[in-house]
Every structure is written in structure tokens, then in C-alpha cells.
Amino acid sequence: MVHISEAYKPQPAIDPRLQPQAAERQLLEQLWHAGRLQRHLAALERFYREKRDEFMQLLDTTSDNEEIIQIAKYLVAQNGIVDRLAETLDQIKEIESEIWIQGEVGNHDREKIAQEWTLRHARAWREWRIKEYLYAVEHMEAQLAECLQQAS
């Protein structure tokens, strides 16, 4: 059994805004069962391989799956970004969608629309993406164990 090391225990908790509420958790479950969150698994595996030294510092020599999952979630929440390229492309897609919607009602100022989207939605978009990641982490015990074994 692995126990969380002392290095982990003083770390701050995950920001409560990143903990899904009941309705959000239900939506995340639906997205998972529909196969829409599995796309994050490969990015999360790469992230944990890149962060394996940091991950290992937070563990003792033994662990249970729940502790590993909590540390994995902590690392995602602390970093805020798992796959910069994919996240940037997804945000661009959202902004382009807003530009199209605004264009349909006669607003064609792309730069202003993009700036307004960023001001209004970027923070909530980021928080939701982190919630998606945190939910996906709960379903990747085997992958996390593999990442940790490769780190040894």
C-alpha cells in the first residue's frame, strides 16, 4: 500500500470551483458514457509521464488507488493545463462558433467578438475543462499505475 508522503499533505486542496456540483457531475457521467471524455485520456497519460518526477515526490513507496487518484487530480488542478495545443484549438473552435453566431445577427467584428468571448467565457471554459479532466482521471487507475511503474 502506498501512502501520501509528507510532501503532499501540506499542499493546498483543489479549488472548490473545480469540484463538480451534483448537476455537473451528472453531465460529466453522461459525457463519459457517451464517449466524449475519453479523448482526454491520452493527453492525461502524456501529462503524467511528463510530471512523473513530481508525481513520485508526492507518493511514498506504497499507495492505494484512491490516494493515487487524489494526487493525480491535484496535479491537474495545480497545473491548469494538460494539453496546451488541444485546449487552444478547442477554445479557438468555441470562439469561431461565437463569431459565426454573431455574424448571423449582423455583427462581423471578429476581433471584438473574440475579445468579448475571452472576457466572458474563458475562465468558465478553463474550469469546465479541468472538471472534465478530473472526472476522466477517476477512470484511469490502470493508466496511472502504468505511468508510475514506468517512472520507477
PAZAPA-4460 file (N, C-alpha, C; in steps of 0.05 Angstrom, whole numbers, plus 32768, in hexadecimal, padded with zeros to 4 digits):
% residues 152
    n_x    n_y    n_z   ca_x   ca_y   ca_z    c_x    c_y    c_z   seq   type   mol
   8011   7FE9   8000   8000   8000   8000   8012   8019   8000     1      M     A
   800B   802D   7FEF   801B   8046   7FEE   800C   805A   7FFE     2      V     A
   801B   806A   800D   800F   807F   801D   8018   809A   8012     3      H     A
   8008   80AE   8014   8010   80C8   800B   8027   80D2   801D     4      I     A
   803C   80DB   8011   8053   80E4   8020   804D   80FE   802E     5      S     A
   805E   8105   8040   805C   811F   804F   805D   8136   803C     6      E     A
   806B   8133   8025   806D   8149   8012   8052   8150   8007     7      A     A
   8040   813D   8005   8026   8141   7FFA   8013   814E   800E     8      Y     A
   8014   8144   8026   8000   814C   803A   7FFD   816A   803E     9      K     A
   8013   817A   803E   800E   8197   8042   8004   81A5   8029    10      P     A
   8003   8198   8012   7FFA   81A5   7FFA   7FDD   81AF   7FFD    11      Q     A
   7FD7   81C5   7FF0   7FBC   81CF   7FF2   7FA8   81BC   7FE4    12      P     A
   7F90   81BD   7FED   7F7B   81AC   7FE0   7F74   81B7   7FC5    13      A     A
   7F67   81A7   7FB5   7F5D   81AF   7F9B   7F48   81C5   7F9F    14      I     A
   7F4A   81DA   7F8F   7F38   81F0   7F90   7F1B   81E6   7F8E    15      D     A
   7F0A   81ED   7FA1   7EEE   81E3   7FA1   7EDF   81E9   7F87    16      P     A
   7EE7   81FE   7F79   7ED9   8204   7F5F   7EDE   81EE   7F4B    17      R     A
   7EF4   81DF   7F4F   7EFB   81C9   7F3C   7EEE   81AF   7F44    18      L     A
   7EE0   81AE   7F5B   7ED2   8196   7F63   7EB6   8197   7F57    19      Q     A
   7EAF   8184   7F46   7E94   8185   7F3A   7E7D   8183   7F4E    20      P     A
   7E69   8194   7F4A   7E51   8192   7F59   7E41   817A   7F4F    21      Q     A
   7E2B   8174   7F5D   7E1C   815C   7F57   7E12   815B   7F39    22      A     A
   7E07   8171   7F30   7DFD   8172   7F14   7E14   8170   7F00    23      A     A
   7E2B   817D   7F07   7E42   817C   7EF5   7E4D   815F   7EF5    24      E     A
   7E4E   8153   7F0C   7E58   8137   7F0D   7E46   8124   7EFC    25      R     A
   7E2C   8129   7EFE   7E1A   8119   7EEE   7E1F   811D   7ED0    26      Q     A
   7E24   8136   7EC8   7E2A   813B   7EAC   7E45   812E   7EA4    27      L     A
   7E59   8130   7EB6   7E72   8123   7EB0   7E6F   8105   7EAD    28      L     A
   7E5E   80F9   7EBD   7E59   80DC   7EBB   7E4C   80D6   7E9F    29      E     A
   7E39   80E7   7E97   7E2D   80E3   7E7D   7E41   80E5   7E66    30      Q     A
   7E52   80FA   7E69   7E67   80FE   7E54   7E7A   80E6   7E53    31      L     A
   7E81   80DC   7E6B   7E93   80C4   7E6C   7E86   80AC   7E5F    32      W     A
   7E6D   80A7   7E66   7E60   808F   7E5A   7E5A   8093   7E3C    33      H     A
   7E59   80AB   7E33   7E55   80B0   7E17   7E70   80AF   7E08    34      A     A
   7E86   80AC   7E17   7EA1   80AA   7E0A   7EAE   80C4   7E04    35      G     A
   7EA4   80DA   7E0F   7EAE   80F5   7E08   7EC5   80FE   7E19    36      R     A
   7ECA   80F1   7E2F   7EE1   80F9   7E41   7EF9   80E7   7E3D    37      L     A
   7EF6   80D0   7E30   7F0C   80BE   7E2C   7F23   80CB   7E1C    38      Q     A
   7F1C   80DF   7E0C   7F30   80ED   7DFC   7F46   80FA   7E0E    39      R     A
   7F3F   80FE   7E27   7F53   810A   7E39   7F67   80F6   7E45    40      H     A
   7F61   80DC   7E43   7F72   80C9   7E50   7F8F   80C9   7E46    41      L     A
   7F92   80CA   7E2C   7FAE   80CA   7E21   7FBD   80E2   7E2A    42      A     A
   7FAF   80F9   7E2A   7FBC   8112   7E33   7FC4   8111   7E50    43      A     A
   7FB2   8105   7E60   7FB8   8102   7E7D   7FCF   80EF   7E81    44      L     A
   7FD0   80D9   7E72   7FE7   80C7   7E74   8001   80D5   7E6E    45      E     A
   8002   80E5   7E58   801A   80F4   7E51   8021   8108   7E67    46      R     A
   800D   8115   7E72   8011   8128   7E88   801D   811B   7EA0    47      F     A
   8013   8103   7EA8   801E   80F6   7EBF   803A   80EA   7EBA    48      Y     A
   8040   80E3   7EA1   805B   80DA   7E9B   806E   80F2   7E9D    49      R     A
   8065   8109   7E93   8076   8121   7E96   8079   812A   7EB3    50      E     A
   8065   8125   7EC3   8066   812E   7EDF   806D   8117   7EF2    51      K     A
   8077   8101   7EE8   807B   80E9   7EF9   808E   80EF   7F10    52      R     A
   80A3   80FF   7F0D   80B4   8104   7F23   80A5   8113   7F39    53      D     A
   8096   8127   7F31   8086   8136   7F45   8071   8123   7F52    54      E     A
   8065   8112   7F42   8051   80FF   7F4B   805E   80ED   7F60    55      F     A
   8075   80E2   7F5A   8083   80CF   7F6C   808B   80DD   7F86    56      M     A
   8092   80F6   7F85   8099   8105   7F9D   8082   8107   7FB0    57      Q     A
   806A   8106   7FA5   8052   8108   7FB6   8049   80EE   7FC2    58      L     A
   8056   80D8   7FB9   804F   80BD   7FC3   8064   80B2   7FD5    59      L     A
   805C   80A1   7FE7   806F   8090   7FF5   8074   8077   7FE5    60      D     A
   8080   8063   7FF0   8086   804B   7FE1   806E   8039   7FDD    61      T     A
   8059   803E   7FEB   8040   802D   7FE7   8029   8040   7FE3    62      T     A
   8014   8037   7FD6   7FFD   8048   7FD2   7FE4   8038   7FCD    63      S     A
   7FCD   8044   7FD3   7FB5   8037   7FC9   7FAA   8048   7FB3    64      D     A
   7F97   803D   7FA4   7F8E   804B   7F8C   7F81   8065   7F92    65      N     A
   7F73   8067   7FA8   7F66   8081   7FAE   7F7A   8097   7FB3    66      E     A
   7F90   8091   7FC0   7FA5   80A5   7FC5   7FB2   80AD   7FAA    67      E     A
   7FB7   809A   7F99   7FC3   80A0   7F7F   7FB0   80B2   7F6F    68      I     A
   7F97   80AC   7F6F   7F83   80BC   7F61   7F83   80D9   7F6C    69      I     A
   7F83   80DC   7F86   7F83   80F6   7F92   7F9C   8106   7F8B    70      Q     A
   7FB3   80FA   7F8B   7FCB   8108   7F83   7FCA   810F   7F65    71      I     A
   7FC0   80FD   7F55   7FBD   8102   7F38   7FAB   811A   7F34    72      A     A
   7F95   811B   7F42   7F83   8132   7F3F   7F90   814C   7F49    73      K     A
   7F9F   814A   7F5F   7FAD   8162   7F69   7FC0   816D   7F54    74      Y     A
   7FCF   815C   7F47   7FE2   8165   7F33   7FD4   8173   7F1B    75      L     A
   7FBD   8168   7F13   7FAE   8175   7EFD   7FA4   8190   7F06    76      V     A
   7F98   8191   7F1E   7F8D   81AB   7F28   7FA3   81BF   7F2B    77      A     A
   7FBA   81B7   7F36   7FD1   81CA   7F3A   7FDC   81D4   7F20    78      Q     A
   7FDE   81C3   7F0C   7FEA   81CC   7EF2   7FD6   81DB   7EE1    79      N     A
   7FBC   81D3   7EE2   7FA8   81E1   7ED4   7FA7   81DB   7EB6    80      G     A
   7FBD   81D1   7EAB   7FBE   81CB   7E8F   7FCA   81AF   7E8C    81      I     A
   7FBD   819E   7E7C   7FC7   8183   7E78   7FD2   8180   7E5C    82      V     A
   7FC4   818A   7E48   7FCC   8188   7E2C   7FC8   81A4   7E1F    83      D     A
   7FDC   81B4   7E21   7FDA   81D0   7E18   7FD0   81D3   7DFB    84      R     A
   7FDA   81C3   7DE9   7FD2   81C5   7DCD   7FB4   81BE   7DCA    85      L     A
   7FAC   81A7   7DD5   7F90   819E   7DD2   7F7D   81B2   7DDF    86      A     A
   7F85   81BC   7DF6   7F74   81CF   7E04   7F72   81EA   7DF5    87      E     A
   7F88   81F3   7DE9   7F87   820B   7DD9   7F75   8207   7DC1    88      T     A
   7F78   81F1   7DB3   7F68   81EB   7D9C   7F4A   81EA   7DA3    89      L     A
   7F44   81DD   7DBA   7F28   81DC   7DC2   7F1D   81F7   7DC9    90      D     A
   7F2D   8208   7DD5   7F24   8223   7DDB   7F1F   8233   7DC1    91      Q     A
   7F31   8230   7DAE   7F2E   823D   7D94   7F14   8234   7D87    92      I     A
   7F0E   821A   7D89   7EF5   8210   7D7E   7EDD   821D   7D8B    93      K     A
   7EDE   8221   7DA5   7EC8   822E   7DB3   7EC6   824B   7DAA    94      E     A
   7EDC   8259   7DA8   7EDC   8275   7D9F   7ED1   8277   7D83    95      I     A
   7EDA   8265   7D71   7ED0   8265   7D56   7EB2   8261   7D54    96      E     A
   7EA8   824F   7D66   7E8C   824B   7D67   7E7D   8264   7D6F    97      S     A
   7E88   8272   7D83   7E7C   828C   7D8C   7E7D   82A0   7D75    98      E     A
   7E93   82A1   7D67   7E95   82B4   7D50   7E80   82AE   7D3B    99      I     A
   7E7C   8294   7D36   7E67   828D   7D22   7E4C   8295   7D2C   100      W     A
   7E45   8290   7D45   7E2B   8297   7D50   7E27   82B5   7D4F   101      I     A
   7E3C   82C4   7D57   7E3A   82E2   7D56   7E37   82EC   7D39   102      Q     A
   7E45   82DF   7D27   7E43   82E6   7D0B   7E27   82E2   7D00   103      G     A
   7E19   82CE   7D0A   7DFD   82C9   7D01   7DEB   82E0   7D09   104      E     A
   7DF2   82EF   7D1E   7DE1   8305   7D26   7DED   8320   7D1E   105      V     A
   7E01   831F   7D0C   7E0C   8338   7D01   7E25   8343   7D0E   106      G     A
   7E2F   8336   7D22   7E47   833F   7D2F   7E5F   8331   7D22   107      N     A
   7E70   8340   7D14   7E86   8334   7D05   7EA1   833C   7D0F   108      H     A
   7EA2   8348   7D26   7EBC   8350   7D32   7EC9   8338   7D41   109      D     A
   7ED7   8328   7D31   7EE3   830F   7D3C   7EF5   8314   7D54   110      R     A
   7F06   8328   7D53   7F19   832D   7D69   7F0A   8335   7D82   111      E     A
   7EF6   8346   7D80   7EE6   834E   7D97   7ED7   8336   7DA3   112      K     A
   7ECB   8326   7D91   7EBC   830E   7D9B   7ECF   82FC   7DA9   113      I     A
   7EE7   82F7   7D9F   7EFA   82E6   7DAC   7F02   82F1   7DC7   114      A     A
   7F07   830B   7DC9   7F0E   8317   7DE2   7EF7   8315   7DF6   115      Q     A
   7EDF   8319   7DED   7EC8   8317   7DFF   7EC4   82FA   7E09   116      E     A
   7EC8   82E7   7DF7   7EC6   82CB   7DFF   7EDA   82C5   7E14   117      W     A
   7EF2   82CE   7E10   7F08   82C9   7E24   7F01   82D5   7E3F   118      T     A
   7EF7   82EE   7E3F   7EF0   82FB   7E58   7ED8   82ED   7E66   119      L     A
   7EC5   82E5   7E56   7EAC   82D9   7E62   7EAF   82BB   7E68   120      R     A
   7EBD   82AC   7E58   7EBB   828F   7E59   7ED5   8280   7E5E   121      H     A
   7EEC   828C   7E5B   7F05   827D   7E5C   7F09   8270   7E78   122      A     A
   7F04   827E   7E8D   7F08   8273   7EA8   7EF5   825B   7EAC   123      R     A
   7EDC   825E   7EA6   7EC9   8248   7EA9   7ED0   8230   7E97   124      A     A
   7EDA   8237   7E7F   7EE2   8221   7E6C   7EF9   8211   7E79   125      W     A
   7F0D   821F   7E84   7F24   8212   7E90   7F1B   8201   7EA8   126      R     A
   7F0A   820C   7EB9   7F01   81FD   7ED0   7EF2   81E4   7EC8   127      E     A
   7EE1   81E6   7EB3   7ED3   81CF   7EA9   7EE6   81BA   7E9E   128      W     A
   7EFA   81C3   7E8F   7F0D   81B0   7E84   7F1C   81A1   7E9B   129      R     A
   7F23   81AF   7EB0   7F30   81A2   7EC6   7F1D   818E   7ED3   130      I     A
   7F04   8195   7ED5   7EF0   8182   7EE1   7EEF   8169   7ECF   131      K     A
   7EEF   816D   7EB5   7EF0   8156   7EA3   7F08   8144   7EA8   132      E     A
   7F1F   8151   7EAB   7F38   8142   7EB1   7F36   8133   7ECB   133      Y     A
   7F2C   8141   7EE0   7F2B   8135   7EFA   7F18   811D   7EFA   134      L     A
   7F02   811F   7EEB   7EF0   8108   7EE9   7EFD   80F1   7EDA   135      Y     A
   7F0B   80F8   7EC4   7F18   80E3   7EB5   7F2E   80D5   7EC5   136      A     A
   7F3B   80E3   7ED6   7F50   80D8   7EE7   7F44   80C1   7EF9   137      V     A
   7F2C   80C5   7F02   7F1F   80B1   7F12   7F1C   8096   7F04   138      E     A
   7F1E   8096   7EEA   7F1A   807E   7ED9   7F34   8074   7ECD   139      H     A
   7F4A   807D   7ED8   7F63   8074   7ECB   7F77   8069   7EE0   140      M     A
   7F6D   8059   7EF3   7F7F   804D   7F07   7F95   803C   7EFA   141      E     A
   7F8E   802C   7EE7   7FA2   801A   7EDA   7FB7   802B   7ECC   142      A     A
   7FAF   803F   7EBD   7FC2   8050   7EAF   7FD4   805F   7EC2   143      Q     A
   7FCA   8068   7ED9   7FDA   8076   7EED   7FEF   8062   7EF8   144      L     A
   7FE6   804A   7EFE   7FF9   8036   7F09   800F   8031   7EF5   145      A     A
   8008   802F   7EDC   801C   802B   7EC7   8030   8042   7EC5   146      E     A
   8026   805B   7EC7   8037   8072   7EC7   804A   8071   7EDE   147      C     A
   8040   806A   7EF5   8051   8069   7F0D   8066   8052   7F0C   148      L     A
   805E   803B   7F01   8071   8025   7EFD   8088   802D   7EEB   149      Q     A
   8081   803B   7ED6   8095   8044   7EC3   80A8   8059   7ECF   150      Q     A
   809D   8066   7EE4   80AD   807A   7EF2   80C2   806E   7F04   151      A     A
   80BE   8055   7F0C   80D0   8048   7F20   80EB   8042   7F13   152      S     A
***
